[in-house]
Amino acid sequence: MGQHGSVTASLAAGQNGHCRGWLLGKDPLKNEGKGEGMTQMFQMMNMARMQTGHMSLSCIVNAFANARDNAKERIQGRLMTNPKAGRVAIINHENTKRTLMMGKAHIEAIRAMMYRVYLAFDQRHRDPEPAVRKAANDLIEITTPLCKAYPSDEGWWLIGEAIQSYGGYGYCSEYPCAQIATDMKIYSIWEGTNFIQSMDLVGRKMNMKGGSIFSDWVQEMVDFYEANKDHEALSKEFANLGKALAAYKNMLKALAGYSKTNVSMIPLYSHRVLTATSQLFCGRQILDQAVLAEKRAKEVGPDHFDYTFYTGKVATARYYVRNVVPNVWAVAEIVIDGDTSAIDVEIDVFED
Ligand SMILES: Cc1cc2nc3c(=O)[nH]c(=O)nc-3n(C[C@H](O)[C@H](O)[C@H](O)COP(=O)(O)OP(=O)(O)OC[C@H]3O[C@@H](n4cnc5c(N)ncnc54)[C@H](O)[C@@H]3O)c2cc1C
């Protein structure tokens, strides 16, 4: 497909012989090659995973902004609510607004997740309190596969939606969304495919220190829900977060059971579990922003130039938590149900 917006090269080392490599880590030569090369390589990999998620987010934002601008200009069709009036820009149609809101909600939810994790990078590096540095490190460990995989998975279909909102122009390579799609697809593949990320989540991250680090992470979301569940303006949204958390905890119990009774269930469901985990965390983070934005909107009032920004933040969080987060309890139900038809069948079944 090709990354046309990127300076990517293929390097072939050693084709003419005389190729030299260096063992990395603490005195690997004195230590029969047993340094800390792998650990150091993973530091680099983990940062590259964050950057991959970040680049995916940038692609989604770019496609969204182009689709929005096109929707403001493209005149097509009349309003269902006022068919006798003239044709309007497509941004006024319900389905185009839905498409744009889906893009905006994902962008803001993914940003909320990634900015929280980037804050943890600063805390890990700079905070004077060892407990804060440790908590930041735990958060980074758990969320690195989410930050890599969730934006790069969702980006593919979100850019598809941006293409769709253009109509025929969207499909043509002269237009930006088609170009962004080809640049985008690699992000779910490199730096460890998203399946590999999902196995890192369910295999390693969920079980660090006997599972206690992951339990604390889930508990923090429960505490956030408990502290806000009576919020007047966002009661339905917090009810959704509470429902998603309860379902998610039941799903974790089912996964723990499968790891003892039928280990194939873990890779069978891990990718869906990663998506649901990301949606839960994104829902928690975007609601945090919504609480603040709702308060600020009331404080500044409708005449203030920031009023639309704050009310837009609340509406976007509402959309994400009411239209995306319900997937968490759908996935939980699917995992608990534990259908095995995909792995039970003979491979020949996949023939036509
Ligand atoms: C444009 C581009 C640039 C790249 N740049 C670099 C680079 O700079 N440096 C570098 O080192 N690499 C680079 N790569 C390689 C990239 O990291 C790999 O393509 C990627 O890790 C996937 O490995 P693979 O292609 O061997 O796929 P495979 O490992 O063959 O995987 C194929 C499919 O099988 C799945 N799969 C694999 N193993 C399992 C398993 N055990 N269980 C279930 N499913 C499994 C995978 O998830 C995937 O969907 C680049 C690739 C591309 C396309």
The ligand as a MOL file (V3000), in Angstrom:
LIG
                    3D

  0  0  0     0  0            999 V3000
M  V30 BEGIN CTAB
M  V30 COUNTS 53 58 0 0 0
M  V30 BEGIN ATOM
M  V30 1 C 6.4740 -0.3540 5.8510 0
M  V30 2 C 7.1030 -1.2740 6.8580 0
M  V30 3 C 8.1540 -0.8220 7.6310 0
M  V30 4 C 8.7410 -1.6370 8.5820 0
M  V30 5 N 9.7860 -1.1520 9.3210 0
M  V30 6 C 10.4530 -1.9690 10.1550 0
M  V30 7 C 11.6260 -1.5300 10.8480 0
M  V30 8 O 12.0510 -0.3840 10.7020 0
M  V30 9 N 12.2710 -2.3950 11.6620 0
M  V30 10 C 11.8210 -3.6770 11.8470 0
M  V30 11 O 12.4410 -4.4410 12.5910 0
M  V30 12 N 10.6950 -4.1290 11.2100 0
M  V30 13 C 10.0090 -3.3190 10.3690 0
M  V30 14 N 8.8970 -3.7780 9.7130 0
M  V30 15 C 8.4510 -5.1650 9.9520 0
M  V30 16 C 7.2480 -5.2250 10.8500 0
M  V30 17 O 7.5850 -4.9440 12.1930 0
M  V30 18 C 6.6060 -6.6370 10.6890 0
M  V30 19 O 6.0300 -6.6900 9.4020 0
M  V30 20 C 5.5780 -6.9160 11.7670 0
M  V30 21 O 6.1850 -7.0500 13.0360 0
M  V30 22 C 4.7990 -8.2340 11.4940 0
M  V30 23 O 5.6750 -9.2880 11.3040 0
M  V30 24 P 5.5390 -10.1750 9.9820 0
M  V30 25 O 5.3830 -9.2740 8.8170 0
M  V30 26 O 6.6510 -11.1520 9.9930 0
M  V30 27 O 4.1490 -10.9270 10.1800 0
M  V30 28 P 3.9070 -12.3470 10.8440 0
M  V30 29 O 4.6610 -12.4570 12.1250 0
M  V30 30 O 4.0870 -13.4050 9.8070 0
M  V30 31 O 2.3680 -12.1990 11.1860 0
M  V30 32 C 1.3240 -12.4140 10.2130 0
M  V30 33 C -0.0130 -12.4160 10.9760 0
M  V30 34 O -0.0390 -13.5260 11.8770 0
M  V30 35 C -0.2650 -13.0940 13.1980 0
M  V30 36 N 0.5440 -13.8950 14.1060 0
M  V30 37 C 1.8790 -13.9700 14.1780 0
M  V30 38 N 2.2430 -14.8270 15.1630 0
M  V30 39 C 1.1020 -15.2850 15.7190 0
M  V30 40 C 0.8080 -16.1880 16.7800 0
M  V30 41 N 1.7950 -16.7850 17.4810 0
M  V30 42 N -0.4730 -16.4180 17.1000 0
M  V30 43 C -1.4440 -15.8290 16.3980 0
M  V30 44 N -1.2450 -14.9560 15.3730 0
M  V30 45 C 0.0240 -14.7070 15.0500 0
M  V30 46 C 0.1300 -11.6300 13.2450 0
M  V30 47 O -0.5920 -10.9260 14.2400 0
M  V30 48 C -0.2240 -11.1600 11.8230 0
M  V30 49 O -1.5770 -10.7880 11.7490 0
M  V30 50 C 8.2750 -2.9690 8.7710 0
M  V30 51 C 7.1890 -3.4320 8.0010 0
M  V30 52 C 6.6200 -2.6120 7.0580 0
M  V30 53 C 5.4620 -3.1290 6.2530 0
M  V30 END ATOM
M  V30 BEGIN BOND
M  V30 1 1 1 2
M  V30 2 1 2 3
M  V30 3 2 2 52
M  V30 4 2 3 4
M  V30 5 1 4 5
M  V30 6 1 4 50
M  V30 7 2 5 6
M  V30 8 1 6 7
M  V30 9 1 6 13
M  V30 10 2 7 8
M  V30 11 1 7 9
M  V30 12 1 9 10
M  V30 13 2 10 11
M  V30 14 1 10 12
M  V30 15 2 12 13
M  V30 16 1 13 14
M  V30 17 1 14 15
M  V30 18 1 14 50
M  V30 19 1 15 16
M  V30 20 1 16 17
M  V30 21 1 16 18
M  V30 22 1 18 19
M  V30 23 1 18 20
M  V30 24 1 20 21
M  V30 25 1 20 22
M  V30 26 1 22 23
M  V30 27 1 23 24
M  V30 28 2 24 25
M  V30 29 1 24 26
M  V30 30 1 24 27
M  V30 31 1 27 28
M  V30 32 2 28 29
M  V30 33 1 28 30
M  V30 34 1 28 31
M  V30 35 1 31 32
M  V30 36 1 32 33
M  V30 37 1 33 34
M  V30 38 1 33 48
M  V30 39 1 34 35
M  V30 40 1 35 36
M  V30 41 1 35 46
M  V30 42 1 36 37
M  V30 43 1 36 45
M  V30 44 2 37 38
M  V30 45 1 38 39
M  V30 46 1 39 40
M  V30 47 2 39 45
M  V30 48 1 40 41
M  V30 49 2 40 42
M  V30 50 1 42 43
M  V30 51 2 43 44
M  V30 52 1 44 45
M  V30 53 1 46 47
M  V30 54 1 46 48
M  V30 55 1 48 49
M  V30 56 2 50 51
M  V30 57 1 51 52
M  V30 58 1 52 53
M  V30 END BOND
M  V30 END CTAB
M  END
